Amino acid sequence: MSYLRFEKAVMTNLEESIRKELLRTNRSGAYSCSTIVDCNTRKYHGLLVVPVPELDDENHVLLSSLDPTVIQHGAEFNLGLHKYQGNNYSPKGHKYIREFDCGVIPTTIYRVGGVILKKESVFQCYEDRILIRYTLVDAHSATTLRFRPFLAFRSVRQFTHENGTASREYSLVDNGIKTCMYAGYPDLYMQFSKQNEFVFQPDWYRGIEYPKEQERGYASNEDLYVPGYFEMTIRKGESIVFAASTSAIKSSNLKKVFEDEVKKRPPRDNFYHILVAAAHQFHFRDRRSGSSPEHLDDSDDRYLLAGYPWFKCRARDTFISLPGLTLAINEQDYFEHVMKTAEKGLREFMKGKPLSVKIYEMEQPDVPLWAVWAIQQYSKFASKEECQKRYGKLVMDIVDYIMKGGHPNLRLDDNGLLYSNGRDRAVTWMNSTANGRPVVPRSGYIVEFNALWYNALKFCASLQAEFGKDKKVVDKLEALAETCKNSFVSTFLNEYGYLLDYVDGSAMDWSVRPNMVFAAAFDYSPLNQEQKKSVLDVCTRELLTPKGLRSLSPKSGGYNPMYVGPQTQRDYAYHQGTAWPWLGGFYMEACLKLYKRTRLSFIERQMVGYEDEIDYHALGTISELFDGNPPFHGRGAMAFAMNVAEILRTLKLLEKYTYQK
């Protein structure tokens, strides 16, 4: 039995099935996404969504959906599903679904009378091409299939509406057509593995509605252009493959290409395998001119996207996610590929040069500190010697850059602590804004910045002590670390046993927030064992949920745990009580370090909370954040790299402590 399988009762119940989303990606940032009943509920949904760098740095929905229709004896049964204004669903093709299975590739079984039709889909790994295979499993009489494509040709952040500018022109290609609605867009190729008839019947389908956008307080209606339909007969036992792409393909190769892609897909038969597949969805490869789509080239830049469907590659997310998305699943080579690209960006930033890599927010002050933390994880996975060989100079250069005041928003004070100005602009991961200002204006001595700084100093000193040649450098680093340690404790630790979130002169934030957990989790901590236990106890009592740590304690002022409503309402809730699984990863690491095997069963129970999530929101991945109060609904982006990464890293830590003698 498949791990991700749903019977007819679930599929035909729209209240339940329409909440479940399905995401498939390739390695160029393109994706295919909808609900498991093929009813688009977000403006980000689409059958073929691709980057169009000639226009901007956003993704664009080219093909919104493809409605199949089964025809027998002149009777038509449309298997599509769209939501229109007034809560009207049409043509209600979900009622024909018998089952849905996502064990290897998404597979839907439809039953229309005596007709059983199987639909399977894959997104080609290194091409912007969605492939769908339709197989007529059973039929008692002559059967015809009709396919009606719904076109958008728009940014994922916009809507399209009926207009006279859209081009209706198309050209016949090998077993299909190519068309392009607007100048500047690539051609959309729609082809079949079998000869077919295309009937030009242009029309706009008006008033299609996206309920997820309604929930988020955005506009939610658009019109989609349908140029006509494809029609062909199909025999019992026959399979037909449809391809939508920005490039042509030889139609006679479609069946083989589909089979080859299926062979690359690992089974999603347990929690770990599902998370590994989810980790690969964040891979992004920027091909150099002339490099082959199918073969990796060392000149290609490799990235990790922060999430889907709207996130790009962000520097902080990259370094936090990197160990979990690579080392935790034994993919050291991809760690090295991504770090090679990221190091290029880091060095360009530290030298004041324009970035040549596609990494956003490199200027955030904690980014170089997280880079050192990521390299530290590499040293534990590979070896300290290998780490020094590859990244020792980078670590030393980052620490030296900060010590010399190179960063425009990191000041090293005489007390050994780092000061960062975040009053007018968000500088930490708690980066929500309202009316142009941070909702949580964390500024001054920020607790995780300085926990990261102490950890970086000690790690750098350990590398220099073992592999360096200058004892004076080690002594300087150790002395600064000791100063930092003493100041950290006196600045952040309060009489209630937890850490202040930030201190800026006489202003100090007494809110109970999860950022203190890093000081208890890092390999080098400025806290002693009792202090770490005290911090962890407060996190357990006030912040821990089955979906990670809350961003604010319910006992603190401004607690707002429900991430719902219009944009402004959600901005104020974003870091004011919502729960984040990636923070839970560091919490569980601290638990294991402090209590070792005695906390194994507790950590395993926490993992169940995440395993329950993989078939609820977006199948096989983890949402961006969760409500801080029961029932802890998943919210925000459907897939978030840091969450998947830290759950994988926690599983790796569990394995280490389980088999530790």
VOGU-3710 file (C-alpha; in Angstrom, 3 decimals, decimal comma):
1> msylrfekav> 0,000/0,000/0,000  1,272/3,462/-0,881  2,192/5,900/1,840  0,333/8,711/0,016  -2,887/7,200/-1,277  -6,465/8,465/-1,077  -9,673/6,605/-1,787  -12,790/7,840/-3,550  -14,415/9,061/-0,328  -11,615/11,587/0,180
11> mtnleesirk> -11,267/12,602/-3,464  -14,951/13,312/-4,009  -15,228/15,313/-0,787  -14,108/18,733/-2,007  -14,019/20,182/1,479  -11,191/17,775/2,237  -9,500/17,084/-1,097  -9,238/20,670/-2,333  -7,012/21,523/0,641  -4,417/18,980/-0,440
21> ellrtnrsga> -1,888/20,407/-2,880  0,592/18,630/-5,117  3,931/20,150/-6,115  6,361/18,876/-8,729  9,549/20,742/-9,647  12,547/20,515/-11,924  16,075/21,863/-11,404  15,575/25,203/-13,142  13,010/26,695/-10,779  10,026/25,655/-12,918
31> yscstivdcn> 7,200/23,692/-11,368  3,780/22,145/-11,778  1,325/22,594/-8,940  -2,375/22,220/-8,203  -4,644/20,370/-5,821  -4,951/16,603/-5,976  -8,317/17,001/-7,760  -6,731/19,335/-10,364  -8,678/22,385/-9,232  -6,372/25,391/-9,033
41> trkyhgllvv> -6,946/27,315/-5,804  -3,997/29,752/-5,910  -2,799/32,193/-8,543  0,517/30,341/-8,173  -1,021/27,087/-9,363  -0,506/25,867/-12,886  0,330/22,821/-14,956  3,420/24,506/-16,405  4,929/27,389/-14,427  8,345/28,549/-15,591
51> pvpelddenh> 10,856/31,352/-15,086  11,032/33,814/-17,976  14,300/35,691/-17,330  13,764/37,858/-20,397  10,801/39,457/-18,605  11,699/39,456/-14,891  12,862/37,229/-12,060  9,402/35,807/-11,343  7,814/32,539/-12,418  5,063/32,662/-15,023
61> vllssldptv> 2,011/30,460/-15,507  1,891/29,431/-19,159  -0,464/26,455/-19,060  -2,928/26,744/-16,192  -4,650/23,391/-16,649  -5,671/20,707/-19,125  -9,225/19,375/-19,026  -9,626/15,825/-20,354  -13,008/14,664/-21,608  -14,060/11,054/-22,170
71> iqhgaefnlg> -16,479/10,595/-25,080  -18,491/7,429/-25,709  -21,559/7,051/-27,924  -21,644/10,839/-28,299  -21,866/11,397/-24,524  -19,196/13,662/-23,033  -17,780/13,309/-19,518  -15,467/16,195/-18,612  -12,936/15,246/-15,948  -11,774/18,806/-15,248
81> lhkyqgnnys> -12,622/20,944/-12,247  -12,659/24,733/-11,841  -14,101/27,015/-9,195  -16,116/29,953/-10,479  -17,605/32,941/-8,706  -20,522/32,228/-6,438  -18,961/29,032/-5,092  -19,793/27,189/-8,315  -17,630/24,235/-9,303  -17,650/23,085/-12,899
91> pkghkyiref> -17,458/20,640/-14,590  -17,091/18,566/-11,381  -14,771/15,948/-12,788  -13,691/15,000/-9,268  -16,829/12,868/-8,881  -15,331/10,373/-11,348  -12,126/9,885/-9,357  -11,852/6,441/-7,859  -8,445/6,837/-6,203  -5,283/8,922/-6,112
101> dcgvipttiy> -1,815/7,533/-5,416  1,452/9,437/-5,061  3,735/6,553/-4,116  6,161/7,110/-7,000  4,485/9,532/-9,402  1,061/11,176/-9,053  -1,532/8,738/-10,385  -5,269/9,335/-10,628  -7,789/6,642/-11,550  -11,062/7,846/-13,101
111> rvggvilkke> -14,120/5,678/-13,617  -16,877/6,776/-15,975  -19,383/3,975/-16,339  -17,433/1,122/-17,928  -14,456/3,356/-18,710  -11,433/3,277/-16,410  -8,836/5,915/-17,260  -5,477/6,247/-15,505  -3,609/9,543/-15,473  0,074/9,743/-14,435
121> svfqcyedri> 2,323/12,803/-14,468  6,004/13,677/-14,155  7,894/16,942/-14,423  11,050/16,464/-16,466  14,133/16,955/-14,286  16,233/19,189/-16,490  13,684/20,612/-18,934  10,714/22,917/-18,476  8,322/20,181/-19,536  5,345/18,523/-17,861
131> lirytlvdah> 4,489/15,029/-19,114  1,103/13,382/-18,544  0,342/9,802/-19,554  -3,254/8,701/-20,039  -3,939/4,958/-20,156  -7,313/3,465/-21,019  -7,368/0,634/-18,510  -10,834/-0,606/-19,477  -13,624/0,283/-21,908  -16,472/-1,685/-23,474
141> sattlrfrpf> -16,928/0,433/-26,587  -15,134/2,939/-28,827  -13,645/5,774/-26,778  -12,450/9,245/-27,737  -10,409/11,616/-25,594  -10,646/15,371/-25,877  -8,200/17,765/-24,204  -8,920/21,425/-23,645  -5,904/23,573/-22,538  -6,439/26,646/-20,338
151> lafrsvrqft> -3,742/29,265/-21,003  -2,670/32,158/-18,762  0,717/33,563/-19,878  1,136/35,744/-16,796  3,310/36,253/-13,752  2,421/34,178/-10,688  1,791/37,482/-8,880  -0,768/38,770/-11,367  -3,992/37,716/-13,075  -5,035/37,592/-16,708
161> hengtasrey> -8,351/38,864/-18,002  -10,099/38,779/-21,340  -8,444/41,274/-23,667  -7,913/42,026/-27,324  -4,113/42,036/-27,093  -3,727/38,289/-26,546  -2,626/36,575/-29,732  -4,835/33,785/-31,054  -2,272/32,631/-33,570  -0,896/29,123/-33,431
171> slvdngiktc> 1,217/26,838/-35,579  0,985/23,117/-36,099  3,983/21,162/-34,868  4,726/17,448/-34,539  1,445/16,010/-33,176  0,432/19,283/-31,586  0,590/23,047/-31,723  2,727/25,911/-30,484  1,302/29,253/-29,429  2,279/32,404/-27,574
181> myagypdlym> -0,254/34,855/-26,166  2,023/37,855/-25,620  5,301/39,251/-26,941  8,294/38,514/-24,743  7,027/35,108/-23,677  8,431/31,821/-24,977  6,292/29,658/-27,240  4,207/27,029/-25,494  4,437/23,647/-27,205  1,601/21,201/-26,576
191> qfskqnefvf> 2,228/17,806/-28,154  0,947/14,239/-27,949  2,593/10,909/-28,585  -0,269/10,074/-30,944  -1,639/11,759/-34,031  -4,602/13,937/-33,157  -6,883/16,612/-34,494  -6,649/20,134/-33,121  -9,919/22,043/-33,406  -9,436/25,804/-33,248
201> qpdwyrgiey> -12,273/27,083/-31,087  -10,963/30,170/-29,222  -12,817/31,356/-26,154  -12,274/32,907/-22,742  -13,448/31,118/-19,622  -14,435/33,968/-17,338  -14,645/34,380/-13,590  -12,403/31,528/-12,483  -11,827/31,977/-8,762  -8,928/31,070/-6,458
211> pkeqergyas> -10,128/30,575/-2,857  -6,626/30,600/-1,345  -6,189/34,145/-2,619  -9,553/35,100/-1,113  -8,378/33,762/2,243  -5,228/35,883/1,960  -7,217/39,045/1,259  -6,108/39,376/-2,360  -7,957/39,693/-5,647  -8,995/36,204/-6,641
221> nedlyvpgyf> -10,631/36,156/-10,073  -9,286/35,775/-13,568  -10,214/34,736/-17,094  -8,322/32,007/-18,939  -7,939/31,625/-22,678  -8,768/28,312/-24,350  -7,579/28,176/-27,993  -9,554/25,038/-28,819  -9,174/21,338/-28,154  -7,247/18,233/-29,173
231> emtirkgesi> -9,126/15,059/-29,969  -8,082/11,464/-30,646  -9,351/7,925/-30,262  -7,858/5,561/-27,717  -8,019/1,761/-27,504  -8,319/-0,370/-24,380  -4,826/-0,847/-22,951  -3,370/2,040/-24,979  -1,361/4,887/-23,446  -1,084/8,439/-24,772
241> vfaastsaik> 1,498/10,914/-23,483  0,886/14,670/-23,469  3,753/17,156/-23,168  3,648/20,887/-22,471  6,942/22,701/-22,738  8,792/25,796/-23,879  10,635/23,695/-26,466  9,614/21,128/-29,059  10,182/17,414/-28,618  9,965/14,576/-31,106
251> ssnlkkvfed> 6,544/13,110/-30,398  7,699/9,560/-31,088  10,088/9,900/-28,127  7,479/10,970/-25,598  6,669/7,513/-24,244  10,337/6,690/-23,714  11,062/10,066/-22,113  8,145/9,491/-19,748  9,415/6,021/-18,791  12,947/7,303/-18,301
261> evkkrpprdn> 11,695/10,029/-15,965  9,656/7,539/-13,924  12,788/5,413/-13,420  14,527/8,385/-11,800  11,801/8,765/-9,176  12,438/7,038/-5,843  9,450/5,532/-4,049  7,752/7,674/-1,424  7,115/4,690/0,807  8,081/6,074/4,210
271> fyhilvaaah> 8,553/9,356/6,020  12,287/9,551/5,361  12,037/8,809/1,628  9,290/11,390/1,284  11,472/14,024/2,947  14,425/13,133/0,701  12,209/13,689/-2,338  11,037/16,962/-0,790  14,660/18,039/-0,264  15,412/17,544/-3,955
281> qfhfrdrrsg> 12,553/19,861/-4,899  14,557/22,827/-3,611  17,506/22,155/-5,940  18,076/24,867/-8,502  20,675/24,795/-11,232  21,618/27,816/-13,303  23,018/26,383/-16,520  25,900/28,151/-18,165  25,573/28,851/-21,875  26,209/25,689/-23,846
291> sspehlddsd> 26,014/23,275/-20,914  23,923/20,147/-21,388  20,508/19,968/-19,703  21,040/16,344/-18,707  24,603/16,535/-17,414  25,894/18,575/-14,530  28,681/20,971/-15,410  31,080/22,273/-12,784  30,658/25,721/-14,275  26,950/25,676/-13,467
301> dryllagypw> 25,868/27,515/-10,330  23,901/25,398/-7,867  21,404/26,809/-5,384  18,723/25,954/-2,865  15,397/27,712/-3,279  13,940/28,906/0,013  10,509/27,448/-0,766  7,569/27,162/-3,121  5,642/28,675/-4,697  6,887/32,250/-4,239
311> fkcrardtfi> 10,311/32,122/-2,607  13,616/32,641/-4,379  17,119/31,707/-3,259  17,815/33,624/-0,048  21,210/33,673/1,620  20,176/32,987/5,231  17,802/30,192/4,188  20,538/28,661/2,035  23,037/28,286/4,871  20,486/27,117/7,442
321> slpgltlain> 19,000/24,603/5,009  22,193/23,343/3,428  23,312/20,724/6,000  19,856/19,179/6,348  19,063/19,110/2,637  22,423/17,572/1,709  24,587/16,110/4,481  21,652/14,626/6,404  20,787/12,553/3,327  24,418/11,724/2,490
331> eqdyfehvmk> 24,702/14,099/-0,453  28,027/15,737/0,314  28,637/16,571/-3,333  25,592/18,835/-3,548  26,657/20,610/-0,356  29,970/21,361/-2,038  28,297/22,525/-5,260  25,973/24,928/-3,436  28,712/26,171/-1,114  30,937/26,860/-4,122
341> taekglrefm> 28,250/29,157/-5,545  27,460/30,708/-2,163  31,133/31,309/-1,365  31,443/33,242/-4,606  28,560/35,458/-3,488  29,924/35,851/0,045  33,342/36,912/-1,165  31,863/39,343/-3,667  29,797/40,895/-0,898  32,732/41,113/1,509
351> kgkplsvkiy> 34,780/42,846/-1,197  31,976/45,279/-1,969  31,476/43,957/-5,482  28,141/43,382/-7,275  26,904/39,823/-6,867  27,270/37,564/-9,889  25,143/34,849/-8,266  21,363/34,691/-7,887  21,270/34,812/-4,106  19,093/37,424/-2,429
361> emeqpdvplw> 19,605/39,168/0,942  23,337/38,488/1,150  23,622/41,793/3,017  21,737/40,529/6,087  24,180/40,704/9,015  23,786/37,134/10,278  24,361/35,549/6,853  28,153/35,090/7,167  27,649/33,680/10,666  25,200/31,083/9,380
371> avwaiqqysk> 27,692/30,261/6,617  30,254/29,354/9,279  27,654/27,217/11,081  26,884/25,338/7,847  30,602/24,698/7,268  30,868/23,471/10,854  28,243/20,819/10,078  30,299/19,795/7,050  33,344/19,275/9,272  31,365/16,786/11,360
381> faskeecqkr> 30,072/14,929/8,306  33,238/14,781/6,199  36,169/15,444/8,502  37,810/18,411/10,110  40,782/17,973/7,812  38,613/17,990/4,685  36,710/20,981/6,036  39,925/22,918/6,621  41,142/22,049/3,142  37,969/23,250/1,438
391> ygklvmdivd> 36,643/25,977/3,701  39,238/26,826/6,352  40,311/30,020/4,608  36,691/31,093/4,082  35,921/30,638/7,784  38,996/32,649/8,785  38,208/35,344/6,210  34,615/35,688/7,478  35,700/35,999/11,108  38,457/38,438/10,169
401> yimkgghpnl> 36,017/40,470/8,060  33,669/40,844/11,033  36,456/41,587/13,513  37,772/44,373/11,279  34,309/45,945/10,947  33,893/45,134/7,279  30,171/44,480/7,446  28,071/47,649/7,128  25,627/46,494/9,820  27,724/44,440/12,219
411> rlddngllys> 29,784/46,332/14,801  32,110/44,462/17,102  32,110/46,248/20,465  34,800/46,114/23,137  32,657/43,690/25,151  33,064/41,088/22,405  29,438/41,268/21,274  28,102/42,142/17,839  25,759/45,089/17,473  23,326/45,418/14,559
421> ngrdravtwm> 20,839/48,188/13,828  17,394/46,756/13,104  15,158/49,581/14,271  14,101/50,778/10,828  14,748/47,702/8,737  14,312/44,048/9,654  17,739/42,381/9,891  16,899/38,981/11,393  14,859/36,018/10,212  11,893/37,691/11,946
431> nstangrpvv> 11,554/39,973/8,959  7,848/40,815/8,601  7,065/44,474/7,989  3,977/46,663/8,160  3,754/50,197/6,830  7,392/49,961/5,833  8,679/49,164/9,323  9,583/45,909/11,086  6,744/44,333/13,046  9,385/42,981/15,448
441> prsgyivefn> 12,138/45,664/15,444  14,957/43,522/16,855  18,004/45,728/17,210  21,242/46,111/19,148  22,776/43,012/20,691  20,597/40,305/19,142  20,685/36,996/20,972  21,139/34,536/18,078  23,634/36,805/16,297  25,892/36,638/19,335
451> alwynalkfc> 25,340/32,927/19,930  26,385/32,436/16,288  29,371/34,750/16,799  30,672/32,876/19,835  30,212/29,574/18,009  32,035/30,938/14,931  34,957/32,223/17,005  35,414/28,904/18,789  35,050/26,846/15,610  37,513/29,050/13,749
461> aslqaefgkd> 39,945/28,830/16,667  39,678/25,027/16,682  40,515/24,864/12,963  43,437/27,239/13,391  44,724/25,357/16,448  44,736/22,069/14,583  45,779/23,160/11,106  47,018/26,754/11,380  50,595/27,936/11,729  50,193/31,038/13,859
471> kkvvdkleal> 49,522/30,471/17,566  48,917/34,205/17,995  45,823/33,936/15,793  44,443/31,142/17,962  45,169/33,053/21,158  43,455/36,162/19,761  40,365/34,193/18,748  40,163/32,391/22,078  40,566/35,632/24,030  37,820/37,330/22,025
481> aetcknsfvs> 35,579/34,277/22,473  36,075/34,389/26,245  35,192/38,092/26,308  32,132/37,381/24,175  31,091/34,529/26,464  31,221/36,609/29,627  29,389/39,510/28,024  26,781/37,194/26,501  25,807/35,774/29,876  25,763/39,131/31,653
491> tflneygyll> 23,825/40,795/28,817  21,193/38,212/27,916  20,628/35,851/30,868  17,950/37,176/33,206  16,869/36,171/36,700  14,015/34,052/35,312  16,392/31,642/33,634  15,853/32,530/29,997  17,586/34,877/27,562  16,502/38,358/26,550
501> dyvdgsamdw> 15,745/38,491/22,843  17,777/41,643/22,215  19,347/44,452/24,186  19,824/47,946/22,775  21,186/50,355/25,352  18,564/50,678/28,045  15,974/48,960/25,846  15,697/45,217/26,283  13,122/42,732/25,049  11,858/40,416/27,794
511> svrpnmvfaa> 9,525/38,558/25,426  9,954/34,798/25,525  11,041/33,989/21,989  12,699/30,938/20,422  15,886/32,707/19,322  17,532/31,824/22,623  17,402/28,125/21,752  20,399/28,466/19,428  22,637/29,233/22,395  21,654/25,868/23,854
521> afdysplnqe> 21,957/23,957/20,569  25,246/25,088/19,020  28,383/22,972/19,478  30,082/25,909/21,157  27,794/27,669/23,610  28,471/30,637/25,874  26,130/29,011/28,415  27,027/26,327/30,955  24,997/23,148/31,306  22,624/24,482/33,958
531> qkksvldvct> 21,986/27,647/32,002  21,268/25,670/28,837  18,843/23,440/30,718  17,060/26,477/32,102  16,687/27,989/28,627  15,456/24,691/27,253  12,932/24,303/30,074  11,399/27,693/29,277  11,230/26,786/25,582  9,521/23,518/26,488
541> relltpkglr> 6,944/25,127/28,776  6,060/28,164/26,678  7,090/27,636/23,060  6,989/23,963/22,142  4,168/22,672/19,897  3,810/19,490/17,804  4,872/21,619/14,789  7,986/23,264/16,198  8,621/26,266/18,416  6,297/29,238/18,653
551> slspksggyn> 7,800/32,545/17,612  6,405/34,107/20,799  5,141/32,771/24,103  1,387/32,937/24,816  2,363/34,657/28,073  4,116/37,498/26,262  2,374/40,641/25,077  1,171/40,710/21,481  0,707/36,949/21,155  -1,074/36,327/17,833
561> pmyvgpqtqr> -0,887/32,653/16,869  -3,292/32,438/13,912  -1,769/33,208/10,512  -5,002/34,035/8,707  -6,821/36,953/7,110  -5,653/39,832/4,909  -1,972/40,610/4,331  -1,619/43,180/7,118  -3,282/40,898/9,642  -0,963/38,071/8,644
571> dyayhqgtaw> 2,092/40,344/8,794  1,334/41,092/12,439  0,918/37,381/13,214  3,907/36,112/11,207  6,390/36,149/14,108  4,046/36,758/17,011  3,125/33,221/18,016  3,133/31,093/14,870  5,061/27,810/15,081  8,112/26,996/12,929
581> pwlggfymea> 9,426/23,435/12,456  12,985/24,550/11,633  13,277/26,105/15,084  12,112/22,783/16,482  15,139/21,178/14,852  17,534/23,236/16,975  15,378/22,657/20,055  15,601/18,892/19,561  19,332/19,092/18,931  19,706/20,885/22,265
591> clklykrtrl> 17,578/18,199/23,947  19,762/15,417/22,601  22,984/17,174/23,562  21,793/17,871/27,084  19,875/14,684/27,873  21,175/12,278/25,221  19,401/8,909/24,948  16,912/9,682/27,705  15,097/12,047/25,330  14,997/9,733/22,304
601> sfierqmvgy> 11,375/8,655/22,732  10,333/12,275/23,324  12,030/13,395/20,091  10,483/10,494/18,186  7,027/11,590/19,360  7,777/15,107/18,128  8,606/13,657/14,712  5,108/12,170/14,541  3,715/15,709/14,500  5,557/16,361/11,251
611> edeidyhalg> 4,772/12,989/9,734  1,072/13,727/10,203  1,527/16,845/8,087  2,838/15,316/4,859  -0,579/14,279/3,568  -2,550/17,239/4,850  -1,396/20,470/3,180  1,042/19,940/0,297  1,636/16,230/-0,170  5,086/15,030/0,776
621> tiselfdgnp> 6,546/18,291/2,051  6,305/20,707/4,977  4,521/24,056/5,066  6,254/27,332/5,837  4,677/27,817/9,270  1,823/26,645/11,474  -0,720/28,265/13,735  0,606/28,450/17,271  -2,647/27,144/18,768  -4,437/23,830/18,143
631> pfhgrgamaf> -5,139/22,298/15,703  -1,872/23,839/14,389  -2,907/24,259/10,750  -0,175/24,606/8,127  -0,035/28,081/6,584  1,972/30,194/4,179  4,097/28,654/1,455  3,309/25,020/0,709  6,970/23,917/0,863  9,699/25,494/2,979
641> amnvaeilrt> 13,340/24,446/2,702  14,465/25,209/6,266  11,647/23,105/7,719  12,357/20,066/5,564  16,078/20,496/6,237  15,852/20,622/10,009  13,495/17,649/10,208  15,954/15,639/8,117  18,850/16,797/10,290  16,914/15,816/13,406
651> lkllekytyq> 16,307/12,347/11,974  20,052/12,067/11,350  20,780/13,117/14,936  18,234/10,606/16,214  20,019/7,890/14,286  23,356/8,952/15,776  22,105/8,897/19,364  20,046/5,729/18,898  23,090/3,703/17,848  25,544/5,505/20,092
661> k> 27,272/3,150/22,503
//
